[in-house]
Amino acid sequence: DTIARLGGDEFGILLEEIDGPATATAVAQRVLDGLSIPFSIAGRQVKSLGSIGIAFGRYGDTANQVLRDADAAMYSAKRGGKGAFRLFESSMHAEVVAQLQMRADLEAAIRKEELRLAYQPIVDLDDGAILGFEALVRWEHTLRGWLSPALFVPFAEETGLITEIGRWVLREAVRQCGEWKRQHGDELETFKVTVNLSTKQLEEPGLVDDVRKALEEHDVDPELIVLEITETTMMRVEPERLHDLRELGIKLAIDDFGTGYSSLASLHKLPVDVLKIDRLFVTAITDEEDDSSPFVSTIVSLGNALGMQIIVEGIETLEQLEKIKELGCGSAQGYYFSKPLRAKDAAKVLKRQVEQGTAAYDLDDLRYRTEKRRLANAG
């Protein structure tokens, strides 16, 4: 048999005169088992993982065709998680073609500046005032219109394009924050704009410099920016990176808290200012059979004891809002208040709050209109 390096971290293994799929899969598993054996680098135990695609050459096939089929199967194996192998199936071609088109479209979107930011208000539950906005990326596709991030962000993470997208999101969110600050001055003293960071961004050596440059370029006080990191990612990243970011003067938030694998006991060791409770618990908070209230109450108590701000995500109903207020949550975001807004619409809401000196959202009025709709629907 023959093994060759095709380029980068891709290798090809040519098996000749084999009995059938069983032999090929046995070899693939043996390779994966060998890769998974830990080894030492600079005193640290590490291991490598691989994904393997298997294709069979038939009479008339060229080497390129067989490699193409194996590559399609390998892509499918990657989607199943590293450390797996897949046999080629004809249906994989259409999937690969679609993915290649998506990549080309997304690269063009970055180049043509088709990406946009939407801003979802974070609301003070005491008076309905906007405390800040979370910046969320959207894609204004030339043919398909506005695309949900669920359609392209996972693909961007898989292909590495998320780093370039994340860098743009950071710069644009900081720029917009600076513009609002210059318009409204000291009225936005406690205002914050939250920006999400992906795992790949956190692994980038130049991340801290990217943040510093964005702040300096747009003359933005670091205190106005919150960098949001998922719980799972935060537990994986080197603590030094988190501390380096905090030393810039920005705030750090744990997103989707309660869905990862950190322990509540380890929370005090992290340089974190904000805890965001995942919408999963909001959905269950009013479920009598699967009530998540005790868990939410524990997070709130611990967060308060550590001096952290608590933000609850995904509030969609009056019942959810009242329940989280009972549990002592002080701020929230969700469709009950507002969907993510275009920058110009977010600016209008913010301007109205500043100029009128009253909170952007009248919680009593929201409650009244919600009840009115409920009664109308009931009959």
Salt bridges, closest charged atoms under 4 A:
ASP69 OD1 - ARG68 NH2 3.23
ASP69 OD1 - HIS93 NE2 3.05
GLU95 OE2 - ARG79 NH1 2.52
ASP105 OD2 - HIS141 NE2 3.60
GLU107 OE2 - ARG103 NE 3.07
GLU134 OE1 - LYS276 NZ 3.03
GLU140 OE1 - ARG116 NE 3.06
GLU172 OE2 - ARG175 NH2 2.76
GLU179 OE1 - ARG175 NH1 2.89
GLU204 OE1 - ARG167 NH2 3.88
ASP209 OD1 - ARG212 NH1 2.50
ASP210 OD2 - ARG167 NE 3.22
GLU217 OE2 - HIS218 NE2 3.92
GLU223 OE1 - LYS251 NZ 3.53
GLU228 OE1 - LYS276 NZ 2.90
GLU238 OE2 - ARG44 NH1 3.50
ASP273 OD2 - ARG246 NH1 3.53
GLU313 OE2 - LYS276 NZ 3.70
GLU322 OE2 - ARG367 NE 3.21
GLU355 OE2 - LYS351 NZ 3.89
ASP364 OD1 - ARG367 NH1 3.06
ASP365 OD2 - ARG369 NE 2.94
GLU371 OE1 - ARG374 NH2 2.98
